[in-house]
Amino acid sequence: MENLHKMKFKRLFSVNFYKNLKLKLAEMSFYKDFVNDKRGDLYPLIENIDCNESVEGGYYRTEGNKSERLCCSYFPYATYEATIDNLDGNCGFGFVTPLGKVEILLKNSGGNISLLHDGAEIAVARSFESGMSLLITARKNNFEIYLNYGKMPEFIAEFKSEKLDGIHFEKNFKASKVTLICKGKVSVSKVESYMDAGLSQADIRPVKYENGDIIVENGKMFFTLSARMRAEYYQAVVSWIPGTCEFCLTGAIFFDTGDGAWCSDVATSLKFNRFTNKWNLWVCSFSHDHILASAEFDGDLRFGVNVLDVKLMEKGDKDGDRTAFVGFWGDEDPDFVYDEKSEKWFFTVCRLADMPDGKLKYAYHLFEGDDPFNCNKFVTRSGDGAETGGSMVYIGDKLHFVCGNDFDLRANYRVYDLPDLKNYTEMEFDYDDGGFRGWGTIVPIKMGTRTRYFHLTFDRHNASDYNWSYGNLYCFEAE
């Protein structure tokens, strides 16, 4: 039988999804002449001021003062992209919200380009090139603006607008819309909106059955992971053909605690419970005082953009017993599994606790119970370190707990044999990349006549000046 403590993991590949995994939400089609078509109105005209329009050969062209057409609805975590092939004037997007309208336009004056927004102008140290794209990534109250000249999106600026206040509340973003604005002589070949995987990724966790088995469908398994923007994030779902570098963004999950806000919480543990034929989920609700939340539901969150109604964990007193099954500020990275041998549910939470050096640091706490949402019997906690990203995994019939540790060491991962959280070994790699408190995501999966053991993790290479923007993905396999 395989022994996780003796496995050495070899690097298969490393990768970064720098805004290049996409889940398309909308697009403008430039195949038919919607300007003159009287039998439908693909993109209703919002405003036309002395402007001639035409659609031909896959291009939308304008010449004149101003044309503005409806593009799509607004979603406060999406990216909006326009590919501009000719620009003698301005082109970009209008974001119409209940509090007003924000225009973000790319301006070209004799080859010199700049960005216009809310009356401000930002010079760009690049010249206009035919076929370049303007990308605007929305966040709750901010916009990130990029230009893509064909190689990769280049960050230009970000700004906050008061007209976005409260835009992540469903009633507000569903009352909003996005328009395409063209001023002057403009030619556009692509306009679309999509969810993208951000600048960096983190918090990788496989989607499993209640007993910890990986769910595989049509040769693919699924992960929840954090899609990290420059300073924010959302919970993405990605499919993977194990052992390859084939990934696909399939879903995005948002969380509503009852106030109508679609929150971008992360660190989701998602299981399909075959006892109830329902999905079970635990998540870290950073948006609501950094405690955990849970849900049981029927709908499959792996596909599309979904919101989940969740229940916050009952909050404990800040100076209360940290071994109680209640929520404390700072709780993170939950995991849970049904142990068929003991017929009990095990639950782990990364929780701030007193350490031998007298400081509060993260340590894992293990609970058990008869219900995935009420594991109220405290079992044990780990002793020292700065742990994070722990997952329970069965190798044969032995239940292990694997987690990252240490802000200062690369590839420092601990392997415990549950219910023991006092003694551990450290994982061994051929290259020590990944880590700085990476996640211990071990993936045992049957492929043909063999079981293969993968480790998917990430590093903390800062993708921006925001400290928690994280970095790159690494895939290892046990030799």
Kinemage of the C-alpha trace (Angstrom):
@kinemage 1
@onewidth
@group {chain A} dominant
@subgroup {mainchain}
@vectorlist {calphas} color= white
{ca met a 1} P 0.000 0.000 0.000
{ca glu a 2} L 1.212 3.519 -0.769
{ca asn a 3} L 2.625 5.505 2.148
{ca leu a 4} L 2.195 9.271 1.863
{ca his a 5} L 4.975 9.867 4.398
{ca lys a 6} L 7.495 8.187 2.072
{ca met a 7} L 6.382 9.673 -1.242
{ca lys a 8} L 8.675 12.046 -3.104
{ca phe a 9} L 6.908 14.456 -5.418
{ca lys a 10} L 8.336 15.387 -8.796
{ca arg a 11} L 7.444 18.563 -10.635
{ca leu a 12} L 5.218 17.999 -13.670
{ca phe a 13} L 4.637 21.629 -14.633
{ca ser a 14} L 3.981 25.114 -13.356
{ca val a 15} L 1.652 27.692 -14.866
{ca asn a 16} L 0.012 31.050 -14.348
{ca phe a 17} L -3.437 31.918 -15.693
{ca tyr a 18} L -2.854 35.621 -16.232
{ca lys a 19} L -6.398 36.569 -17.234
{ca asn a 20} L -6.321 33.846 -19.901
{ca leu a 21} L -8.977 31.468 -18.557
{ca lys a 22} L -12.385 32.820 -19.496
{ca leu a 23} L -16.044 32.046 -18.914
{ca lys a 24} L -17.886 34.137 -21.494
{ca leu a 25} L -20.968 36.024 -20.297
{ca ala a 26} L -21.911 38.092 -23.365
{ca glu a 27} L -20.670 39.284 -26.731
{ca met a 28} L -21.656 41.620 -29.548
{ca ser a 29} L -21.861 39.813 -32.889
{ca phe a 30} L -20.661 41.719 -35.936
{ca tyr a 31} L -21.816 39.266 -38.596
{ca lys a 32} L -25.147 40.806 -39.616
{ca asp a 33} L -26.209 44.362 -40.204
{ca phe a 34} L -28.014 45.079 -36.936
{ca val a 35} L -27.882 48.816 -37.708
{ca asn a 36} L -30.449 48.548 -40.515
{ca asp a 37} L -32.238 45.331 -39.554
{ca lys a 38} L -35.876 46.134 -38.726
{ca arg a 39} L -36.908 42.648 -37.579
{ca gly a 40} L -34.892 42.686 -34.391
{ca asp a 41} L -32.812 44.993 -32.285
{ca leu a 42} L -29.667 43.160 -31.213
{ca tyr a 43} L -28.031 46.143 -29.552
{ca pro a 44} L -30.547 48.937 -28.955
{ca leu a 45} L -29.371 52.435 -29.732
{ca ile a 46} L -28.975 54.511 -26.573
{ca glu a 47} L -27.795 57.691 -28.269
{ca asn a 48} L -26.742 58.814 -31.738
{ca ile a 49} L -25.407 62.302 -32.334
{ca asp a 50} L -24.705 62.898 -36.024
{ca cys a 51} L -22.975 59.531 -36.385
{ca asn a 52} L -23.021 57.097 -39.306
{ca glu a 53} L -22.858 53.389 -38.367
{ca ser a 54} L -22.249 50.232 -40.371
{ca val a 55} L -21.688 46.516 -39.785
{ca glu a 56} L -19.743 44.671 -42.462
{ca gly a 57} L -17.105 41.968 -42.705
{ca gly a 58} L -16.990 41.323 -38.981
{ca tyr a 59} L -16.493 44.997 -38.056
{ca tyr a 60} L -18.693 47.593 -36.433
{ca arg a 61} L -17.734 51.039 -37.762
{ca thr a 62} L -18.762 54.544 -36.847
{ca glu a 63} L -17.967 57.978 -38.242
{ca gly a 64} L -19.294 61.126 -36.650
{ca asn a 65} L -19.970 62.699 -33.287
{ca lys a 66} L -21.163 59.848 -31.048
{ca ser a 67} L -22.862 56.473 -31.126
{ca glu a 68} L -23.811 54.522 -28.005
{ca arg a 69} L -25.435 51.085 -28.052
{ca leu a 70} L -26.474 48.620 -25.380
{ca cys a 71} L -23.809 45.961 -24.980
{ca cys a 72} L -24.975 43.709 -22.126
{ca ser a 73} L -26.053 43.660 -18.500
{ca tyr a 74} L -23.599 44.587 -15.764
{ca phe a 75} L -21.985 42.129 -13.386
{ca pro a 76} L -19.694 43.581 -10.719
{ca tyr a 77} L -16.950 40.937 -11.024
{ca ala a 78} L -16.712 40.605 -14.817
{ca thr a 79} L -14.194 41.814 -17.407
{ca tyr a 80} L -15.367 43.883 -20.376
{ca glu a 81} L -13.200 43.841 -23.500
{ca ala a 82} L -13.285 45.720 -26.804
{ca thr a 83} L -10.850 45.057 -29.668
{ca ile a 84} L -10.311 48.279 -31.628
{ca asp a 85} L -8.918 48.148 -35.155
{ca asn a 86} L -9.187 51.814 -36.047
{ca leu a 87} L -9.440 54.754 -33.679
{ca asp a 88} L -9.547 58.384 -34.674
{ca gly a 89} L -11.393 59.615 -31.620
{ca asn a 90} L -12.638 57.733 -28.540
{ca cys a 91} L -13.976 54.230 -27.883
{ca gly a 92} L -14.905 52.364 -24.727
{ca phe a 93} L -17.669 51.443 -22.332
{ca gly a 94} L -20.384 53.159 -20.360
{ca phe a 95} L -21.452 51.623 -17.054
{ca val a 96} L -24.939 52.775 -16.119
{ca thr a 97} L -25.833 52.153 -12.470
{ca pro a 98} L -28.653 53.381 -10.198
{ca leu a 99} L -26.254 56.080 -8.947
{ca gly a 100} L -25.240 57.342 -12.375
{ca lys a 101} L -23.046 56.578 -15.332
{ca val a 102} L -19.312 55.907 -15.549
{ca glu a 103} L -17.619 56.244 -18.937
{ca ile a 104} L -14.197 54.710 -19.550
{ca leu a 105} L -12.870 55.511 -23.009
{ca leu a 106} L -9.648 54.994 -24.922
{ca lys a 107} L -8.634 58.183 -26.708
{ca asn a 108} L -6.305 58.424 -29.700
{ca ser a 109} L -4.846 61.747 -30.775
{ca gly a 110} L -2.374 61.374 -33.618
{ca gly a 111} L -1.150 58.012 -32.312
{ca asn a 112} L -0.849 59.154 -28.702
{ca ile a 113} L -3.354 57.383 -26.492
{ca ser a 114} L -4.863 58.129 -23.116
{ca leu a 115} L -7.688 56.944 -20.910
{ca leu a 116} L -10.692 59.081 -20.104
{ca his a 117} L -12.845 58.423 -17.042
{ca asp a 118} L -15.140 60.566 -14.935
{ca gly a 119} L -13.621 63.752 -16.321
{ca ala a 120} L -10.020 62.653 -15.738
{ca glu a 121} L -7.412 61.807 -18.367
{ca ile a 122} L -4.540 59.341 -17.901
{ca ala a 123} L -1.697 59.407 -20.417
{ca val a 124} L -0.480 56.022 -21.682
{ca ala a 125} L 3.153 55.594 -22.698
{ca arg a 126} L 2.259 53.553 -25.760
{ca ser a 127} L 1.028 54.334 -29.260
{ca phe a 128} L -2.202 53.101 -30.755
{ca glu a 129} L -1.921 49.830 -32.660
{ca ser a 130} L -4.641 48.330 -34.820
{ca gly a 131} L -6.155 45.287 -33.132
{ca met a 132} L -5.313 46.302 -29.587
{ca ser a 133} L -7.862 45.651 -26.850
{ca leu a 134} L -9.208 47.683 -23.976
{ca leu a 135} L -10.010 45.529 -20.929
{ca ile a 136} L -11.920 46.762 -17.898
{ca thr a 137} L -12.137 44.376 -14.959
{ca ala a 138} L -14.851 45.297 -12.486
{ca arg a 139} L -14.644 44.856 -8.750
{ca lys a 140} L -17.172 45.810 -6.105
{ca asn a 141} L -16.275 49.493 -6.051
{ca asn a 142} L -13.356 49.673 -8.441
{ca phe a 143} L -12.262 49.244 -12.018
{ca glu a 144} L -8.933 47.807 -13.186
{ca ile a 145} L -7.952 48.927 -16.683
{ca tyr a 146} L -5.650 46.989 -19.002
{ca leu a 147} L -4.496 47.275 -22.610
{ca asn a 148} L -3.589 44.215 -24.653
{ca tyr a 149} L -1.375 44.656 -27.694
{ca gly a 150} L -1.500 40.957 -28.536
{ca lys a 151} L 0.899 39.405 -26.011
{ca met a 152} L -0.718 39.876 -22.612
{ca pro a 153} L -2.899 42.411 -20.791
{ca glu a 154} L -0.811 45.319 -19.489
{ca phe a 155} L -2.105 47.035 -16.379
{ca ile a 156} L -2.680 50.755 -16.856
{ca ala a 157} L -4.697 52.100 -13.935
{ca glu a 158} L -7.390 51.472 -11.367
{ca phe a 159} L -9.852 53.829 -9.806
{ca lys a 160} L -12.895 53.918 -7.593
{ca ser a 161} L -16.178 55.586 -8.458
{ca glu a 162} L -18.933 56.585 -6.041
{ca lys a 163} L -21.378 55.544 -8.757
{ca leu a 164} L -20.406 51.933 -7.968
{ca asp a 165} L -21.307 52.148 -4.281
{ca gly a 166} L -23.336 49.080 -3.340
{ca ile a 167} L -23.091 47.659 -6.865
{ca his a 168} L -22.517 44.117 -5.503
{ca phe a 169} L -26.052 44.099 -4.112
{ca glu a 170} L -28.264 42.137 -6.482
{ca lys a 171} L -30.933 44.829 -6.701
{ca asn a 172} L -28.300 47.320 -7.889
{ca phe a 173} L -26.302 45.363 -10.443
{ca lys a 174} L -29.456 43.863 -11.960
{ca ala a 175} L -30.692 47.416 -12.517
{ca ser a 176} L -27.449 48.334 -14.327
{ca lys a 177} L -26.236 47.970 -17.895
{ca val a 178} L -23.147 48.326 -20.076
{ca thr a 179} L -22.946 50.278 -23.325
{ca leu a 180} L -20.433 50.510 -26.155
{ca ile a 181} L -19.487 54.127 -26.870
{ca cys a 182} L -17.798 55.278 -30.094
{ca lys a 183} L -16.856 58.883 -30.874
{ca gly a 184} L -15.230 59.815 -34.168
{ca lys a 185} L -13.970 57.378 -36.782
{ca val a 186} L -13.891 54.001 -35.068
{ca ser a 187} L -13.715 50.364 -36.135
{ca val a 188} L -14.337 47.558 -33.610
{ca ser a 189} L -14.019 43.800 -34.252
{ca lys a 190} L -14.800 42.293 -30.852
{ca val a 191} L -16.800 43.234 -27.780
{ca glu a 192} L -17.451 40.753 -24.982
{ca ser a 193} L -17.758 40.305 -21.250
{ca tyr a 194} L -16.503 37.319 -19.286
{ca met a 195} L -15.283 36.042 -15.973
{ca asp a 196} L -11.524 35.607 -16.041
{ca ala a 197} L -9.198 33.716 -13.723
{ca gly a 198} L -7.478 36.874 -12.554
{ca leu a 199} L -3.793 37.691 -12.322
{ca ser a 200} L -3.016 34.840 -9.942
{ca gln a 201} L -4.612 31.852 -8.292
{ca ala a 202} L -4.714 30.337 -4.814
{ca asp a 203} L -6.684 28.173 -2.363
{ca ile a 204} L -7.004 25.059 -4.531
{ca arg a 205} L -9.421 22.391 -3.338
{ca pro a 206} L -10.848 19.404 -5.290
{ca val a 207} L -14.586 18.827 -5.504
{ca lys a 208} L -15.298 15.471 -3.831
{ca tyr a 209} L -17.893 13.036 -2.615
{ca glu a 210} L -18.684 13.007 1.088
{ca asn a 211} L -16.125 10.259 1.789
{ca gly a 212} L -13.276 12.160 0.145
{ca asp a 213} L -13.322 10.418 -3.251
{ca ile a 214} L -12.591 12.751 -6.152
{ca ile a 215} L -15.557 13.389 -8.461
{ca val a 216} L -14.492 12.598 -12.039
{ca glu a 217} L -16.822 13.133 -14.993
{ca asn a 218} L -15.845 12.515 -18.617
{ca gly a 219} L -12.195 12.318 -17.651
{ca lys a 220} L -12.251 15.649 -15.818
{ca met a 221} L -12.191 16.617 -12.168
{ca phe a 222} L -13.038 19.992 -10.689
{ca phe a 223} L -11.390 22.437 -8.298
{ca thr a 224} L -12.528 25.470 -6.453
{ca leu a 225} L -9.810 28.109 -6.402
{ca ser a 226} L -9.438 31.805 -5.687
{ca ala a 227} L -9.192 33.952 -8.797
{ca arg a 228} L -7.129 36.868 -7.520
{ca met a 229} L -7.389 40.335 -9.012
{ca arg a 230} L -5.030 43.140 -8.035
{ca ala a 231} L -6.658 43.579 -4.637
{ca glu a 232} L -9.770 41.420 -4.590
{ca tyr a 233} L -10.846 37.949 -5.649
{ca tyr a 234} L -13.750 35.612 -6.292
{ca gln a 235} L -14.415 31.882 -5.960
{ca ala a 236} L -13.780 30.219 -9.315
{ca val a 237} L -14.438 26.636 -10.401
{ca val a 238} L -11.964 25.052 -12.815
{ca ser a 239} L -12.029 21.678 -14.550
{ca trp a 240} L -8.819 19.698 -15.049
{ca ile a 241} L -7.781 16.659 -17.036
{ca pro a 242} L -5.495 15.081 -14.406
{ca gly a 243} L -1.838 14.863 -15.307
{ca thr a 244} L -2.102 17.417 -18.103
{ca cys a 245} L -2.009 21.185 -18.303
{ca glu a 246} L -5.573 21.344 -19.647
{ca phe a 247} L -7.660 23.618 -17.427
{ca cys a 248} L -10.998 25.276 -18.142
{ca leu a 249} L -12.861 27.923 -16.171
{ca thr a 250} L -16.351 26.472 -15.758
{ca gly a 251} L -17.971 28.364 -12.900
{ca ala a 252} L -17.996 31.261 -10.463
{ca ile a 253} L -19.585 31.133 -7.010
{ca phe a 254} L -20.824 34.045 -4.925
{ca phe a 255} L -22.340 34.024 -1.467
{ca asp a 256} L -25.377 35.759 0.052
{ca thr a 257} L -25.745 35.729 3.835
{ca gly a 258} L -29.239 37.200 3.656
{ca asp a 259} L -28.533 40.871 2.972
{ca gly a 260} L -28.789 40.650 -0.831
{ca ala a 261} L -25.069 41.216 -1.458
{ca trp a 262} L -23.207 38.823 -3.766
{ca cys a 263} L -19.973 38.410 -1.820
{ca ser a 264} L -16.752 37.058 -3.298
{ca asp a 265} L -15.752 34.752 -0.448
{ca val a 266} L -13.210 31.979 -1.036
{ca ala a 267} L -11.523 28.859 0.397
{ca thr a 268} L -14.534 26.681 -0.394
{ca ser a 269} L -14.774 23.001 0.492
{ca leu a 270} L -17.462 21.452 -1.712
{ca lys a 271} L -18.793 17.899 -1.364
{ca phe a 272} L -21.632 15.910 -2.891
{ca asn a 273} L -23.314 14.022 -0.062
{ca arg a 274} L -24.684 10.733 -1.429
{ca phe a 275} L -26.607 10.073 1.803
{ca thr a 276} L -28.865 13.060 1.100
{ca asn a 277} L -28.247 13.541 -2.654
{ca lys a 278} L -27.420 17.164 -1.884
{ca trp a 279} L -24.328 19.318 -2.098
{ca asn a 280} L -22.664 20.417 1.140
{ca leu a 281} L -20.342 23.410 1.397
{ca trp a 282} L -18.202 25.290 3.890
{ca val a 283} L -16.557 28.606 2.993
{ca cys a 284} L -14.542 31.331 4.684
{ca ser a 285} L -16.692 34.475 4.761
{ca phe a 286} L -14.082 37.203 4.693
{ca ser a 287} L -16.904 39.588 3.844
{ca his a 288} L -18.684 38.934 7.153
{ca asp a 289} L -16.156 39.285 9.959
{ca his a 290} L -13.802 36.548 8.719
{ca ile a 291} L -15.747 33.563 10.073
{ca leu a 292} L -17.058 30.448 8.346
{ca ala a 293} L -20.356 29.913 6.556
{ca ser a 294} L -22.094 26.763 5.294
{ca ala a 295} L -24.894 25.576 3.039
{ca glu a 296} L -26.780 22.506 1.822
{ca phe a 297} L -28.383 22.714 -1.613
{ca asp a 298} L -29.474 20.928 -4.795
{ca gly a 299} L -28.038 23.016 -7.628
{ca asp a 300} L -24.658 22.182 -9.181
{ca leu a 301} L -22.296 25.119 -8.614
{ca arg a 302} L -19.578 23.806 -10.904
{ca phe a 303} L -21.057 25.424 -13.991
{ca gly a 304} L -22.017 29.010 -14.702
{ca val a 305} L -22.264 32.024 -12.415
{ca asn a 306} L -24.154 31.149 -9.248
{ca val a 307} L -25.063 32.727 -5.945
{ca leu a 308} L -25.437 30.540 -2.874
{ca asp a 309} L -27.475 31.398 0.187
{ca val a 310} L -25.250 30.566 3.145
{ca lys a 311} L -25.586 30.524 6.919
{ca leu a 312} L -22.878 32.146 9.020
{ca met a 313} L -21.425 30.083 11.826
{ca glu a 314} L -22.658 31.073 15.271
{ca lys a 315} L -20.140 33.592 16.519
{ca gly a 316} L -18.197 32.900 19.716
{ca asp a 317} L -16.916 35.421 22.243
{ca lys a 318} L -13.526 36.765 21.140
{ca asp a 319} L -11.976 35.631 24.416
{ca gly a 320} L -13.972 32.406 24.526
{ca asp a 321} L -12.971 28.764 24.313
{ca arg a 322} L -11.229 28.248 20.983
{ca thr a 323} L -12.088 24.553 21.067
{ca ala a 324} L -15.814 25.322 20.800
{ca phe a 325} L -17.613 24.622 17.517
{ca val a 326} L -18.429 28.287 16.925
{ca gly a 327} L -16.971 30.993 14.737
{ca phe a 328} L -14.036 33.198 15.690
{ca trp a 329} L -12.590 36.127 13.795
{ca gly a 330} L -9.755 34.826 11.614
{ca asp a 331} L -11.202 31.352 10.960
{ca glu a 332} L -10.078 30.094 7.553
{ca asp a 333} L -9.709 27.192 5.128
{ca pro a 334} L -12.322 24.680 6.364
{ca asp a 335} L -12.507 21.076 5.217
{ca phe a 336} L -14.828 18.204 6.095
{ca val a 337} L -15.206 14.515 5.256
{ca tyr a 338} L -17.302 11.502 6.222
{ca asp a 339} L -15.172 8.719 7.702
{ca glu a 340} L -16.786 5.414 6.702
{ca lys a 341} L -14.843 3.433 9.313
{ca ser a 342} L -16.013 5.404 12.367
{ca glu a 343} L -19.262 6.610 10.723
{ca lys a 344} L -18.408 10.120 11.873
{ca trp a 345} L -17.901 13.431 10.126
{ca phe a 346} L -14.521 15.080 10.635
{ca phe a 347} L -14.161 18.844 10.327
{ca thr a 348} L -10.994 20.947 10.291
{ca val a 349} L -10.602 24.707 10.625
{ca cys a 350} L -7.493 26.881 10.524
{ca arg a 351} L -7.853 29.009 13.672
{ca leu a 352} L -5.741 31.528 15.532
{ca ala a 353} L -4.516 29.988 18.755
{ca asp a 354} L -1.958 30.558 21.502
{ca met a 355} L 1.446 29.147 20.659
{ca pro a 356} L 4.348 28.098 22.931
{ca asp a 357} L 6.084 31.407 22.115
{ca gly a 358} L 3.107 33.316 23.524
{ca lys a 359} L 1.920 34.572 20.136
{ca leu a 360} L -1.339 33.992 18.271
{ca lys a 361} L -0.697 31.943 15.131
{ca tyr a 362} L -2.723 29.711 12.877
{ca ala a 363} L -3.124 26.102 13.967
{ca tyr a 364} L -5.508 23.444 12.756
{ca his a 365} L -8.356 22.333 14.999
{ca leu a 366} L -10.066 18.964 14.463
{ca phe a 367} L -13.710 18.318 15.348
{ca glu a 368} L -16.020 15.362 14.826
{ca gly a 369} L -19.781 14.832 14.832
{ca asp a 370} L -22.777 13.091 13.328
{ca asp a 371} L -23.580 15.900 10.912
{ca pro a 372} L -21.380 17.828 8.436
{ca phe a 373} L -22.696 21.099 9.869
{ca asn a 374} L -22.569 20.228 13.545
{ca cys a 375} L -19.238 18.610 14.388
{ca asn a 376} L -19.406 19.848 17.948
{ca lys a 377} L -16.958 17.431 19.572
{ca phe a 378} L -13.453 18.872 19.777
{ca val a 379} L -10.776 16.232 19.158
{ca thr a 380} L -7.395 17.976 19.078
{ca arg a 381} L -5.358 20.811 17.585
{ca ser a 382} L -1.875 21.066 16.146
{ca gly a 383} L 0.903 22.312 18.361
{ca asp a 384} L 2.903 25.028 16.629
{ca gly a 385} L 3.648 26.670 13.310
{ca ala a 386} L 1.735 28.971 10.983
{ca glu a 387} L -0.494 26.506 9.179
{ca thr a 388} L -2.878 27.080 6.313
{ca gly a 389} L -4.729 25.402 3.445
{ca gly a 390} L -5.259 22.005 5.039
{ca ser a 391} L -7.095 19.135 3.348
{ca met a 392} L -8.096 15.685 4.526
{ca val a 393} L -7.193 12.905 2.136
{ca tyr a 394} L -7.384 9.123 2.227
{ca ile a 395} L -4.438 7.083 0.995
{ca gly a 396} L -5.818 3.563 1.105
{ca asp a 397} L -7.801 3.353 4.330
{ca lys a 398} L -5.662 5.861 6.241
{ca leu a 399} L -6.934 9.406 6.713
{ca his a 400} L -4.217 12.035 6.404
{ca phe a 401} L -4.264 15.769 6.914
{ca val a 402} L -1.929 17.823 4.708
{ca cys a 403} L -1.365 21.545 5.156
{ca gly a 404} L 1.022 24.337 4.307
{ca asn a 405} L 3.120 26.048 6.966
{ca asp a 406} L 5.662 28.808 7.585
{ca phe a 407} L 5.862 32.286 6.060
{ca asp a 408} L 9.604 31.980 5.478
{ca leu a 409} L 10.107 28.537 3.931
{ca arg a 410} L 9.327 27.331 0.431
{ca ala a 411} L 7.476 24.050 0.028
{ca asn a 412} L 6.996 23.470 3.741
{ca tyr a 413} L 4.079 21.025 3.938
{ca arg a 414} L 3.058 18.892 6.881
{ca val a 415} L 1.489 15.432 6.740
{ca tyr a 416} L -0.466 14.265 9.801
{ca asp a 417} L -2.229 10.943 10.394
{ca leu a 418} L -5.632 11.822 11.827
{ca pro a 419} L -6.750 12.007 14.544
{ca asp a 420} L -3.156 12.803 15.551
{ca leu a 421} L -2.369 16.485 15.015
{ca lys a 422} L 0.770 16.484 17.142
{ca asn a 423} L 3.175 14.427 15.039
{ca tyr a 424} L 3.921 15.020 11.396
{ca thr a 425} L 6.364 14.432 8.587
{ca glu a 426} L 7.197 16.929 5.849
{ca met a 427} L 6.556 16.360 2.162
{ca glu a 428} L 9.581 15.905 -0.072
{ca phe a 429} L 9.991 17.465 -3.536
{ca asp a 430} L 12.568 17.462 -6.294
{ca tyr a 431} L 12.190 21.250 -6.507
{ca asp a 432} L 11.136 23.255 -3.473
{ca asp a 433} L 9.054 25.800 -5.378
{ca gly a 434} L 5.589 26.656 -4.207
{ca gly a 435} L 4.820 27.264 -0.608
{ca phe a 436} L 5.364 30.209 1.690
{ca arg a 437} L 2.247 28.761 3.343
{ca gly a 438} L 0.933 27.117 0.173
{ca trp a 439} L -1.935 24.629 0.247
{ca gly a 440} L -1.595 20.918 0.866
{ca thr a 441} L -3.807 19.756 -1.985
{ca ile a 442} L -3.059 16.056 -2.493
{ca val a 443} L -5.130 14.438 -5.256
{ca pro a 444} L -5.227 10.623 -5.415
{ca ile a 445} L -6.997 9.563 -8.569
{ca lys a 446} L -7.478 6.256 -10.389
{ca met a 447} L -6.298 6.431 -13.982
{ca gly a 448} L -6.451 3.182 -15.918
{ca thr a 449} L -5.016 0.362 -13.800
{ca arg a 450} L -3.047 2.668 -11.506
{ca thr a 451} L -3.673 5.263 -8.859
{ca arg a 452} L -1.710 8.458 -9.391
{ca tyr a 453} L -0.977 10.978 -6.664
{ca phe a 454} L -0.824 14.651 -7.615
{ca his a 455} L -0.090 17.704 -5.534
{ca leu a 456} L -1.490 21.033 -6.715
{ca thr a 457} L -0.322 24.115 -4.881
{ca phe a 458} L 0.660 27.755 -5.357
{ca asp a 459} L 3.293 30.241 -4.296
{ca arg a 460} L 2.923 33.776 -2.994
{ca his a 461} L 4.606 35.651 -5.801
{ca asn a 462} L 2.910 39.029 -5.504
{ca ala a 463} L 1.082 39.809 -8.714
{ca ser a 464} L 0.602 43.389 -7.596
{ca asp a 465} L 1.548 45.687 -4.733
{ca tyr a 466} L -1.367 44.173 -2.819
{ca asn a 467} L 0.137 41.659 -0.392
{ca trp a 468} L -2.381 38.840 -0.794
{ca ser a 469} L -2.617 38.751 -4.587
{ca tyr a 470} L -0.722 35.439 -4.574
{ca gly a 471} L 0.922 33.915 -7.610
{ca asn a 472} L 1.559 30.804 -9.660
{ca leu a 473} L 0.274 27.227 -9.739
{ca tyr a 474} L 2.476 24.136 -9.417
{ca cys a 475} L 1.657 20.526 -10.223
{ca phe a 476} L 3.702 17.679 -8.739
{ca glu a 477} L 3.261 13.901 -8.972
{ca ala a 478} L 4.506 11.255 -6.558
{ca glu a 479} L 7.229 9.092 -8.023
